[in-house]
Amino acid sequence: EDKVVQSPLSLVVHEGDTVTLNCSYEVTNFRSLLWYKQEKKAPTFLFMLTSSGIEKKSGRLSSILDKKELFSILNITATQTGDSAVYLCAVVRDDKIIFGKGTRLHILP
Amino acid sequence: DTGVSQDPRHKITKRGQNVTFRCDPISEHNRLYWYRQTLGQGPEFLTYFQNEAQLEKSRLLSDRFSAERPKGSFSTLEIQRTEQGDSAMYLCASSLAADSTVTDTQYFGPGTRLTVL
């Protein structure tokens, strides 16, 4: 059965810290891996990863995929209170997306 | 606003009633997806359309659930004889698929929060 597992499920850090969120997957017919940020509304798109070893960056956020070990990480440096959210990892297979349960990140001021 | 829109944003109903939700995708997107999300869980895939054709339905979608996209634009999701377990956020997303190449990024609407009393 296809599955996407995120860890940790929740994380509390202080503003300015760096965090690493993990996503491992077992999915047949893998096409791509997506990261989303979800606050008190619908998920918003962050990154799409299709190739191993190529880092995607957007400001303080970066992500990389390892297709051999079947995992991805999302890094956030110099965290700010506005980074508090649930971060969702999702794997696209065929024409369907399978989501993990998310990592709830809380940044303390 | 040219993003995905959903209506209503909130719906409270009594058990046994029927409810219908609407989703308007991004105008040039030909794929439309429905998800259900409960507290502490990631979104769960329900069904998706390419244009007006419903191409896949999850086994989560019981016979009480039906979705349509009659003209390949907006879609409706109907739940008949609602149960308390149907209480959840119902998310709609759209994406663009051109020929055999699928643009995998899905853009989500704000969701419809359903509460069944």
Chai-1 contact restraints between the chains, C-beta under 6 A:
chainA,res_idxA,chainB,res_idxB,connection_type,confidence,min_distance_angstrom,max_distance_angstrom,comment,restraint_id
A,S32,B,D104,contact,1.0,0.0,6.0,A-B,restraint_1
A,K41,B,P110,contact,1.0,0.0,6.0,A-B,restraint_2
A,A42,B,L91,contact,1.0,0.0,6.0,A-B,restraint_3
A,A42,B,F108,contact,1.0,0.0,6.0,A-B,restraint_4
A,A42,B,G109,contact,1.0,0.0,6.0,A-B,restraint_5
A,A42,B,P110,contact,1.0,0.0,6.0,A-B,restraint_6
A,A42,B,G111,contact,1.0,0.0,6.0,A-B,restraint_7
A,P43,B,F108,contact,1.0,0.0,6.0,A-B,restraint_8
A,F45,B,T105,contact,1.0,0.0,6.0,A-B,restraint_9
A,M48,B,T105,contact,1.0,0.0,6.0,A-B,restraint_10
A,L88,B,G42,contact,1.0,0.0,6.0,A-B,restraint_11
A,V92,B,D104,contact,1.0,0.0,6.0,A-B,restraint_12
A,K96,B,F45,contact,1.0,0.0,6.0,A-B,restraint_13
A,F99,B,G42,contact,1.0,0.0,6.0,A-B,restraint_14
A,F99,B,P43,contact,1.0,0.0,6.0,A-B,restraint_15
A,G100,B,G42,contact,1.0,0.0,6.0,A-B,restraint_16
A,K101,B,Q41,contact,1.0,0.0,6.0,A-B,restraint_17
A,K101,B,G42,contact,1.0,0.0,6.0,A-B,restraint_18
A,G102,B,G42,contact,1.0,0.0,6.0,A-B,restraint_19
